[in-house]
Amino acid sequence: MNRIKFHVKKGDQVEVISGNFRGSSGKVLEVLPKKQRVLIEGVRIIKKHLRKSQDNPSG
């Protein structure tokens, strides 16, 4: 299997050039060569809604 070479490393400062987060920038947290992806700090933050409970009273 051929390895794809990434030109970014963990800790590099990068800017997103396509997609919904185009123009946002951040630091590379992790490089995933098998999935051909890079995790960037502050990009694609997913919020999960929770029901109110004793553990999470604010909901």
N, CA, C and O atoms as a Tripos MOL2 file, in Angstrom:
@<TRIPOS>MOLECULE
protein
  236   235    59     0     0
PROTEIN
NO_CHARGES

@<TRIPOS>ATOM
      1 N           0.8400   -1.1790    0.0000 N.3       1 MET1
      2 CA          0.0000    0.0000    0.0000 C.3       1 MET1
      3 C           0.8850    1.2430    0.0000 C.2       1 MET1
      4 O           1.8500    1.3230    0.7600 O.2       1 MET1
      5 N           0.5580    2.1980   -0.8430 N.am      2 ASN2
      6 CA          1.3440    3.4220   -0.9350 C.3       2 ASN2
      7 C           1.0050    4.3650    0.2070 C.2       2 ASN2
      8 O          -0.1570    4.5100    0.5880 O.2       2 ASN2
      9 N           2.0360    5.0030    0.7470 N.am      3 ARG3
     10 CA          1.8370    5.9920    1.7960 C.3       3 ARG3
     11 C           1.7140    7.3600    1.1570 C.2       3 ARG3
     12 O           2.4790    7.7160    0.2600 O.2       3 ARG3
     13 N           0.7490    8.1140    1.6270 N.am      4 ILE4
     14 CA          0.5750    9.4750    1.1490 C.3       4 ILE4
     15 C           1.3800   10.3920    2.0500 C.2       4 ILE4
     16 O           1.2790   10.3120    3.2740 O.2       4 ILE4
     17 N           2.1780   11.2600    1.4500 N.am      5 LYS5
     18 CA          3.0130   12.1640    2.2260 C.3       5 LYS5
     19 C           2.2390   13.4420    2.5320 C.2       5 LYS5
     20 O           1.6780   14.0810    1.6430 O.2       5 LYS5
     21 N           2.2260   13.7940    3.8080 N.am      6 PHE6
     22 CA          1.6140   15.0420    4.2350 C.3       6 PHE6
     23 C           2.7060   16.0820    4.4060 C.2       6 PHE6
     24 O           3.7910   15.7800    4.9020 O.2       6 PHE6
     25 N           2.4190   17.2940    3.9980 N.am      7 HIS7
     26 CA          3.3920   18.3680    4.1050 C.3       7 HIS7
     27 C           3.1560   19.2150    5.3450 C.2       7 HIS7
     28 O           3.7680   20.2710    5.5050 O.2       7 HIS7
     29 N           2.2720   18.7560    6.2230 N.am      8 VAL8
     30 CA          2.0490   19.4430    7.4930 C.3       8 VAL8
     31 C           2.3770   18.4820    8.6220 C.2       8 VAL8
     32 O           2.2590   17.2650    8.4750 O.2       8 VAL8
     33 N           2.7840   19.0370    9.7370 N.am      9 LYS9
     34 CA          3.1300   18.2400   10.9100 C.3       9 LYS9
     35 C           2.3460   18.7510   12.1020 C.2       9 LYS9
     36 O           1.7910   19.8490   12.0690 O.2       9 LYS9
     37 N           2.3020   17.9530   13.1460 N.am     10 LYS10
     38 CA          1.6490   18.3380   14.3850 C.3      10 LYS10
     39 C           2.2980   19.6170   14.9080 C.2      10 LYS10
     40 O           3.5210   19.7040   15.0220 O.2      10 LYS10
     41 N           1.4680   20.6020   15.2230 N.am     11 GLY11
     42 CA          1.9730   21.8690   15.7410 C.3      11 GLY11
     43 C           2.0630   22.9750   14.7030 C.2      11 GLY11
     44 O           2.2520   24.1370   15.0620 O.2      11 GLY11
     45 N           1.9320   22.6390   13.4140 N.am     12 ASP12
     46 CA          1.9840   23.6540   12.3520 C.3      12 ASP12
     47 C           0.7350   24.5370   12.4020 C.2      12 ASP12
     48 O          -0.3380   24.0800   12.7980 O.2      12 ASP12
     49 N           0.8760   25.7840   12.0040 N.am     13 GLN13
     50 CA         -0.2480   26.7100   11.8840 C.3      13 GLN13
     51 C          -0.7530   26.6300   10.4440 C.2      13 GLN13
     52 O           0.0100   26.8610    9.5060 O.2      13 GLN13
     53 N          -2.0390   26.3030   10.2640 N.am     14 VAL14
     54 CA         -2.5960   26.1210    8.9210 C.3      14 VAL14
     55 C          -3.8900   26.9130    8.7720 C.2      14 VAL14
     56 O          -4.4840   27.3490    9.7580 O.2      14 VAL14
     57 N          -4.3210   27.0910    7.5150 N.am     15 GLU15
     58 CA         -5.5780   27.7620    7.2070 C.3      15 GLU15
     59 C          -6.4110   26.8480    6.3170 C.2      15 GLU15
     60 O          -5.8890   26.2450    5.3790 O.2      15 GLU15
     61 N          -7.7110   26.7440    6.6110 N.am     16 VAL16
     62 CA         -8.6190   25.9050    5.8350 C.3      16 VAL16
     63 C          -8.9450   26.6300    4.5360 C.2      16 VAL16
     64 O          -9.3030   27.8070    4.5550 O.2      16 VAL16
     65 N          -8.8210   25.9260    3.3950 N.am     17 ILE17
     66 CA         -9.0380   26.5710    2.1000 C.3      17 ILE17
     67 C         -10.3210   26.1260    1.4050 C.2      17 ILE17
     68 O         -10.6720   26.6750    0.3610 O.2      17 ILE17
     69 N         -11.0380   25.1280    1.9710 N.am     18 SER18
     70 CA        -12.2920   24.7080    1.3540 C.3      18 SER18
     71 C         -13.2420   24.1800    2.4150 C.2      18 SER18
     72 O         -12.8270   23.8120    3.5140 O.2      18 SER18
     73 N         -14.5310   24.1470    2.0680 N.am     19 GLY19
     74 CA        -15.5310   23.6250    2.9850 C.3      19 GLY19
     75 C         -16.2000   24.7170    3.8010 C.2      19 GLY19
     76 O         -15.9830   25.9050    3.5660 O.2      19 GLY19
     77 N         -17.0160   24.3000    4.7650 N.am     20 ASN20
     78 CA        -17.7710   25.2460    5.5800 C.3      20 ASN20
     79 C         -16.8840   26.1150    6.4540 C.2      20 ASN20
     80 O         -17.2730   27.2300    6.8030 O.2      20 ASN20
     81 N         -15.7130   25.6400    6.8140 N.am     21 PHE21
     82 CA        -14.8110   26.3740    7.6980 C.3      21 PHE21
     83 C         -13.7110   27.0890    6.9230 C.2      21 PHE21
     84 O         -12.6550   27.3920    7.4790 O.2      21 PHE21
     85 N         -13.9520   27.3620    5.6430 N.am     22 ARG22
     86 CA        -12.9750   28.0500    4.7930 C.3      22 ARG22
     87 C         -12.5820   29.3840    5.4170 C.2      22 ARG22
     88 O         -13.4400   30.1480    5.8600 O.2      22 ARG22
     89 N         -11.2810   29.6580    5.4470 N.am     23 GLY23
     90 CA        -10.7780   30.9140    5.9840 C.3      23 GLY23
     91 C         -10.3700   30.8520    7.4390 C.2      23 GLY23
     92 O          -9.6240   31.7110    7.9080 O.2      23 GLY23
     93 N         -10.8540   29.8360    8.1760 N.am     24 SER24
     94 CA        -10.4620   29.7340    9.5810 C.3      24 SER24
     95 C          -9.0890   29.0790    9.6810 C.2      24 SER24
     96 O          -8.7070   28.2660    8.8390 O.2      24 SER24
     97 N          -8.3620   29.4490   10.7220 N.am     25 SER25
     98 CA         -7.0160   28.9060   10.8730 C.3      25 SER25
     99 C          -6.8420   28.3610   12.2760 C.2      25 SER25
    100 O          -7.6000   28.7040   13.1840 O.2      25 SER25
    101 N          -5.8490   27.5190   12.4490 N.am     26 GLY26
    102 CA         -5.5740   26.9280   13.7490 C.3      26 GLY26
    103 C          -4.3410   26.0560   13.6950 C.2      26 GLY26
    104 O          -3.6990   25.9170   12.6540 O.2      26 GLY26
    105 N          -4.0230   25.4730   14.8350 N.am     27 LYS27
    106 CA         -2.8470   24.6320   14.9750 C.3      27 LYS27
    107 C          -3.2230   23.1760   14.7060 C.2      27 LYS27
    108 O          -4.2950   22.7320   15.1160 O.2      27 LYS27
    109 N          -2.3620   22.4370   14.0290 N.am     28 VAL28
    110 CA         -2.6040   21.0250   13.7350 C.3      28 VAL28
    111 C          -2.4510   20.2300   15.0260 C.2      28 VAL28
    112 O          -1.3980   20.2600   15.6630 O.2      28 VAL28
    113 N          -3.5210   19.5100   15.4100 N.am     29 LEU29
    114 CA         -3.4940   18.6950   16.6180 C.3      29 LEU29
    115 C          -3.0560   17.2690   16.3300 C.2      29 LEU29
    116 O          -2.3560   16.6520   17.1320 O.2      29 LEU29
    117 N          -3.4760   16.7460   15.1730 N.am     30 GLU30
    118 CA         -3.1910   15.3520   14.8410 C.3      30 GLU30
    119 C          -3.2570   15.1690   13.3300 C.2      30 GLU30
    120 O          -4.0860   15.7860   12.6620 O.2      30 GLU30
    121 N          -2.3880   14.3230   12.7950 N.am     31 VAL31
    122 CA         -2.3820   13.9920   11.3750 C.3      31 VAL31
    123 C          -2.8120   12.5370   11.2420 C.2      31 VAL31
    124 O          -2.2330   11.6580   11.8800 O.2      31 VAL31
    125 N          -3.8310   12.2740   10.4120 N.am     32 LEU32
    126 CA         -4.3640   10.9260   10.2120 C.3      32 LEU32
    127 C          -4.1280   10.4980    8.7660 C.2      32 LEU32
    128 O          -5.0060   10.6850    7.9230 O.2      32 LEU32
    129 N          -2.9530    9.9250    8.4570 N.am     33 PRO33
    130 CA         -2.6400    9.5980    7.0630 C.3      33 PRO33
    131 C          -3.5400    8.5180    6.4630 C.2      33 PRO33
    132 O          -3.8120    8.5550    5.2630 O.2      33 PRO33
    133 N          -4.0070    7.5610    7.2600 N.am     34 LYS34
    134 CA         -4.8590    6.4960    6.7090 C.3      34 LYS34
    135 C          -6.1950    7.0500    6.2300 C.2      34 LYS34
    136 O          -6.7410    6.5770    5.2330 O.2      34 LYS34
    137 N          -6.7240    8.0490    6.9330 N.am     35 LYS35
    138 CA         -7.9890    8.6760    6.5500 C.3      35 LYS35
    139 C          -7.7800    9.9120    5.6860 C.2      35 LYS35
    140 O          -8.7480   10.5290    5.2410 O.2      35 LYS35
    141 N          -6.5350   10.2760    5.4480 N.am     36 GLN36
    142 CA         -6.1630   11.4710    4.6870 C.3      36 GLN36
    143 C          -6.8050   12.7160    5.2940 C.2      36 GLN36
    144 O          -7.4040   13.5260    4.5870 O.2      36 GLN36
    145 N          -6.6680   12.8570    6.6210 N.am     37 ARG37
    146 CA         -7.2620   13.9760    7.3410 C.3      37 ARG37
    147 C          -6.2780   14.5770    8.3190 C.2      37 ARG37
    148 O          -5.2840   13.9610    8.7030 O.2      37 ARG37
    149 N          -6.5870   15.7950    8.7050 N.am     38 VAL38
    150 CA         -5.8000   16.5120    9.7000 C.3      38 VAL38
    151 C          -6.7780   17.1470   10.6800 C.2      38 VAL38
    152 O          -7.7380   17.7930   10.2600 O.2      38 VAL38
    153 N          -6.5480   16.9740   11.9840 N.am     39 LEU39
    154 CA         -7.3800   17.6160   12.9900 C.3      39 LEU39
    155 C          -6.7800   18.9700   13.3250 C.2      39 LEU39
    156 O          -5.5930   19.0740   13.6350 O.2      39 LEU39
    157 N          -7.6090   20.0140   13.2600 N.am     40 ILE40
    158 CA         -7.1460   21.3800   13.4860 C.3      40 ILE40
    159 C          -7.8920   21.9670   14.6780 C.2      40 ILE40
    160 O          -9.1060   21.8110   14.8100 O.2      40 ILE40
    161 N          -7.1430   22.6410   15.5380 N.am     41 GLU41
    162 CA         -7.6930   23.2480   16.7420 C.3      41 GLU41
    163 C          -8.7270   24.3160   16.3870 C.2      41 GLU41
    164 O          -8.4460   25.2200   15.5990 O.2      41 GLU41
    165 N          -9.9370   24.2080   16.9760 N.am     42 GLY42
    166 CA        -10.9760   25.2110   16.7730 C.3      42 GLY42
    167 C         -11.7800   25.0620   15.5000 C.2      42 GLY42
    168 O         -12.6040   25.9260   15.1990 O.2      42 GLY42
    169 N         -11.5720   24.0000   14.7390 N.am     43 VAL43
    170 CA        -12.2960   23.7950   13.4890 C.3      43 VAL43
    171 C         -13.1770   22.5610   13.6310 C.2      43 VAL43
    172 O         -12.7520   21.5330   14.1600 O.2      43 VAL43
    173 N         -14.4050   22.6810   13.1510 N.am     44 ARG44
    174 CA        -15.3900   21.6060   13.1780 C.3      44 ARG44
    175 C         -15.6840   21.1320   14.5970 C.2      44 ARG44
    176 O         -15.5830   19.9480   14.9190 O.2      44 ARG44
    177 N         -16.0480   22.0950   15.4260 N.am     45 ILE45
    178 CA        -16.4160   21.7860   16.8020 C.3      45 ILE45
    179 C         -17.8470   21.2720   16.7940 C.2      45 ILE45
    180 O         -18.7340   21.9280   16.2480 O.2      45 ILE45
    181 N         -18.0830   20.1120   17.3900 N.am     46 ILE46
    182 CA        -19.4050   19.4930   17.4040 C.3      46 ILE46
    183 C         -19.9930   19.6470   18.8010 C.2      46 ILE46
    184 O         -19.3680   19.2740   19.7930 O.2      46 ILE46
    185 N         -21.2110   20.2050   18.8670 N.am     47 LYS47
    186 CA        -21.8900   20.3680   20.1460 C.3      47 LYS47
    187 C         -22.9400   19.2800   20.2760 C.2      47 LYS47
    188 O         -23.6460   18.9710   19.3160 O.2      47 LYS47
    189 N         -23.0430   18.7030   21.4580 N.am     48 LYS48
    190 CA        -24.0200   17.6560   21.6970 C.3      48 LYS48
    191 C         -25.0210   18.1690   22.7260 C.2      48 LYS48
    192 O         -24.6310   18.6100   23.8070 O.2      48 LYS48
    193 N         -26.2970   18.1130   22.3970 N.am     49 HIS49
    194 CA        -27.3370   18.5640   23.3070 C.3      49 HIS49
    195 C         -27.6600   17.4430   24.2830 C.2      49 HIS49
    196 O         -27.7790   16.2810   23.8930 O.2      49 HIS49
    197 N         -27.8000   17.7980   25.5520 N.am     50 LEU50
    198 CA        -28.0960   16.8200   26.5870 C.3      50 LEU50
    199 C         -29.3740   17.2030   27.3170 C.2      50 LEU50
    200 O         -29.6760   18.3840   27.4900 O.2      50 LEU50
    201 N         -30.1100   16.2020   27.7360 N.am     51 ARG51
    202 CA        -31.3070   16.4190   28.5290 C.3      51 ARG51
    203 C         -30.9010   16.7730   29.9590 C.2      51 ARG51
    204 O         -29.8490   16.3410   30.4300 O.2      51 ARG51
    205 N         -31.7270   17.5530   30.6460 N.am     52 LYS52
    206 CA        -31.4450   17.8930   32.0380 C.3      52 LYS52
    207 C         -31.4750   16.6340   32.8950 C.2      52 LYS52
    208 O         -32.3330   15.7680   32.7240 O.2      52 LYS52
    209 N         -30.5210   16.5490   33.8210 N.am     53 SER53
    210 CA        -30.4700   15.4200   34.7480 C.3      53 SER53
    211 C         -29.7310   15.8660   35.9990 C.2      53 SER53
    212 O         -29.2870   17.0110   36.0860 O.2      53 SER53
    213 N         -29.5960   14.9690   36.9660 N.am     54 GLN54
    214 CA        -28.8540   15.3100   38.1790 C.3      54 GLN54
    215 C         -27.3810   15.5400   37.8640 C.2      54 GLN54
    216 O         -26.7440   16.4100   38.4590 O.2      54 GLN54
    217 N         -26.8480   14.7730   36.9440 N.am     55 ASP55
    218 CA        -25.4460   14.9380   36.5570 C.3      55 ASP55
    219 C         -25.2290   16.2250   35.7710 C.2      55 ASP55
    220 O         -24.1780   16.8550   35.8850 O.2      55 ASP55
    221 N         -26.2180   16.6140   34.9750 N.am     56 ASN56
    222 CA        -26.1010   17.7950   34.1280 C.3      56 ASN56
    223 C         -27.3460   18.6740   34.3260 C.2      56 ASN56
    224 O         -28.2550   18.6430   33.4960 O.2      56 ASN56
    225 N         -27.3990   19.4630   35.4230 N.am     57 PRO57
    226 CA        -28.6230   20.2130   35.7250 C.3      57 PRO57
    227 C         -28.9460   21.3390   34.7410 C.2      57 PRO57
    228 O         -30.1030   21.7490   34.6410 O.2      57 PRO57
    229 N         -27.9610   21.8390   34.0240 N.am     58 SER58
    230 CA        -28.2430   22.9350   33.0910 C.3      58 SER58
    231 C         -28.7780   22.4450   31.7510 C.2      58 SER58
    232 O         -29.2900   23.2300   30.9530 O.2      58 SER58
    233 N         -28.6550   21.1570   31.5140 N.am     59 GLY59
    234 CA        -29.1780   20.5880   30.2760 C.3      59 GLY59
    235 C         -28.2720   20.6560   29.1010 C.2      59 GLY59
    236 O         -28.6330   20.2000   28.0160 O.2      59 GLY59
@<TRIPOS>BOND
     1     1     2 1
     2     2     3 1
     3     3     4 2
     4     3     5 am
     5     5     6 1
     6     6     7 1
     7     7     8 2
     8     7     9 am
     9     9    10 1
    10    10    11 1
    11    11    12 2
    12    11    13 am
    13    13    14 1
    14    14    15 1
    15    15    16 2
    16    15    17 am
    17    17    18 1
    18    18    19 1
    19    19    20 2
    20    19    21 am
    21    21    22 1
    22    22    23 1
    23    23    24 2
    24    23    25 am
    25    25    26 1
    26    26    27 1
    27    27    28 2
    28    27    29 am
    29    29    30 1
    30    30    31 1
    31    31    32 2
    32    31    33 am
    33    33    34 1
    34    34    35 1
    35    35    36 2
    36    35    37 am
    37    37    38 1
    38    38    39 1
    39    39    40 2
    40    39    41 am
    41    41    42 1
    42    42    43 1
    43    43    44 2
    44    43    45 am
    45    45    46 1
    46    46    47 1
    47    47    48 2
    48    47    49 am
    49    49    50 1
    50    50    51 1
    51    51    52 2
    52    51    53 am
    53    53    54 1
    54    54    55 1
    55    55    56 2
    56    55    57 am
    57    57    58 1
    58    58    59 1
    59    59    60 2
    60    59    61 am
    61    61    62 1
    62    62    63 1
    63    63    64 2
    64    63    65 am
    65    65    66 1
    66    66    67 1
    67    67    68 2
    68    67    69 am
    69    69    70 1
    70    70    71 1
    71    71    72 2
    72    71    73 am
    73    73    74 1
    74    74    75 1
    75    75    76 2
    76    75    77 am
    77    77    78 1
    78    78    79 1
    79    79    80 2
    80    79    81 am
    81    81    82 1
    82    82    83 1
    83    83    84 2
    84    83    85 am
    85    85    86 1
    86    86    87 1
    87    87    88 2
    88    87    89 am
    89    89    90 1
    90    90    91 1
    91    91    92 2
    92    91    93 am
    93    93    94 1
    94    94    95 1
    95    95    96 2
    96    95    97 am
    97    97    98 1
    98    98    99 1
    99    99   100 2
   100    99   101 am
   101   101   102 1
   102   102   103 1
   103   103   104 2
   104   103   105 am
   105   105   106 1
   106   106   107 1
   107   107   108 2
   108   107   109 am
   109   109   110 1
   110   110   111 1
   111   111   112 2
   112   111   113 am
   113   113   114 1
   114   114   115 1
   115   115   116 2
   116   115   117 am
   117   117   118 1
   118   118   119 1
   119   119   120 2
   120   119   121 am
   121   121   122 1
   122   122   123 1
   123   123   124 2
   124   123   125 am
   125   125   126 1
   126   126   127 1
   127   127   128 2
   128   127   129 am
   129   129   130 1
   130   130   131 1
   131   131   132 2
   132   131   133 am
   133   133   134 1
   134   134   135 1
   135   135   136 2
   136   135   137 am
   137   137   138 1
   138   138   139 1
   139   139   140 2
   140   139   141 am
   141   141   142 1
   142   142   143 1
   143   143   144 2
   144   143   145 am
   145   145   146 1
   146   146   147 1
   147   147   148 2
   148   147   149 am
   149   149   150 1
   150   150   151 1
   151   151   152 2
   152   151   153 am
   153   153   154 1
   154   154   155 1
   155   155   156 2
   156   155   157 am
   157   157   158 1
   158   158   159 1
   159   159   160 2
   160   159   161 am
   161   161   162 1
   162   162   163 1
   163   163   164 2
   164   163   165 am
   165   165   166 1
   166   166   167 1
   167   167   168 2
   168   167   169 am
   169   169   170 1
   170   170   171 1
   171   171   172 2
   172   171   173 am
   173   173   174 1
   174   174   175 1
   175   175   176 2
   176   175   177 am
   177   177   178 1
   178   178   179 1
   179   179   180 2
   180   179   181 am
   181   181   182 1
   182   182   183 1
   183   183   184 2
   184   183   185 am
   185   185   186 1
   186   186   187 1
   187   187   188 2
   188   187   189 am
   189   189   190 1
   190   190   191 1
   191   191   192 2
   192   191   193 am
   193   193   194 1
   194   194   195 1
   195   195   196 2
   196   195   197 am
   197   197   198 1
   198   198   199 1
   199   199   200 2
   200   199   201 am
   201   201   202 1
   202   202   203 1
   203   203   204 2
   204   203   205 am
   205   205   206 1
   206   206   207 1
   207   207   208 2
   208   207   209 am
   209   209   210 1
   210   210   211 1
   211   211   212 2
   212   211   213 am
   213   213   214 1
   214   214   215 1
   215   215   216 2
   216   215   217 am
   217   217   218 1
   218   218   219 1
   219   219   220 2
   220   219   221 am
   221   221   222 1
   222   222   223 1
   223   223   224 2
   224   223   225 am
   225   225   226 1
   226   226   227 1
   227   227   228 2
   228   227   229 am
   229   229   230 1
   230   230   231 1
   231   231   232 2
   232   231   233 am
   233   233   234 1
   234   234   235 1
   235   235   236 2
@<TRIPOS>SUBSTRUCTURE
     1 MET1         2 RESIDUE 1 A MET
     2 ASN2         6 RESIDUE 1 A ASN
     3 ARG3        10 RESIDUE 1 A ARG
     4 ILE4        14 RESIDUE 1 A ILE
     5 LYS5        18 RESIDUE 1 A LYS
     6 PHE6        22 RESIDUE 1 A PHE
     7 HIS7        26 RESIDUE 1 A HIS
     8 VAL8        30 RESIDUE 1 A VAL
     9 LYS9        34 RESIDUE 1 A LYS
    10 LYS10       38 RESIDUE 1 A LYS
    11 GLY11       42 RESIDUE 1 A GLY
    12 ASP12       46 RESIDUE 1 A ASP
    13 GLN13       50 RESIDUE 1 A GLN
    14 VAL14       54 RESIDUE 1 A VAL
    15 GLU15       58 RESIDUE 1 A GLU
    16 VAL16       62 RESIDUE 1 A VAL
    17 ILE17       66 RESIDUE 1 A ILE
    18 SER18       70 RESIDUE 1 A SER
    19 GLY19       74 RESIDUE 1 A GLY
    20 ASN20       78 RESIDUE 1 A ASN
    21 PHE21       82 RESIDUE 1 A PHE
    22 ARG22       86 RESIDUE 1 A ARG
    23 GLY23       90 RESIDUE 1 A GLY
    24 SER24       94 RESIDUE 1 A SER
    25 SER25       98 RESIDUE 1 A SER
    26 GLY26      102 RESIDUE 1 A GLY
    27 LYS27      106 RESIDUE 1 A LYS
    28 VAL28      110 RESIDUE 1 A VAL
    29 LEU29      114 RESIDUE 1 A LEU
    30 GLU30      118 RESIDUE 1 A GLU
    31 VAL31      122 RESIDUE 1 A VAL
    32 LEU32      126 RESIDUE 1 A LEU
    33 PRO33      130 RESIDUE 1 A PRO
    34 LYS34      134 RESIDUE 1 A LYS
    35 LYS35      138 RESIDUE 1 A LYS
    36 GLN36      142 RESIDUE 1 A GLN
    37 ARG37      146 RESIDUE 1 A ARG
    38 VAL38      150 RESIDUE 1 A VAL
    39 LEU39      154 RESIDUE 1 A LEU
    40 ILE40      158 RESIDUE 1 A ILE
    41 GLU41      162 RESIDUE 1 A GLU
    42 GLY42      166 RESIDUE 1 A GLY
    43 VAL43      170 RESIDUE 1 A VAL
    44 ARG44      174 RESIDUE 1 A ARG
    45 ILE45      178 RESIDUE 1 A ILE
    46 ILE46      182 RESIDUE 1 A ILE
    47 LYS47      186 RESIDUE 1 A LYS
    48 LYS48      190 RESIDUE 1 A LYS
    49 HIS49      194 RESIDUE 1 A HIS
    50 LEU50      198 RESIDUE 1 A LEU
    51 ARG51      202 RESIDUE 1 A ARG
    52 LYS52      206 RESIDUE 1 A LYS
    53 SER53      210 RESIDUE 1 A SER
    54 GLN54      214 RESIDUE 1 A GLN
    55 ASP55      218 RESIDUE 1 A ASP
    56 ASN56      222 RESIDUE 1 A ASN
    57 PRO57      226 RESIDUE 1 A PRO
    58 SER58      230 RESIDUE 1 A SER
    59 GLY59      234 RESIDUE 1 A GLY
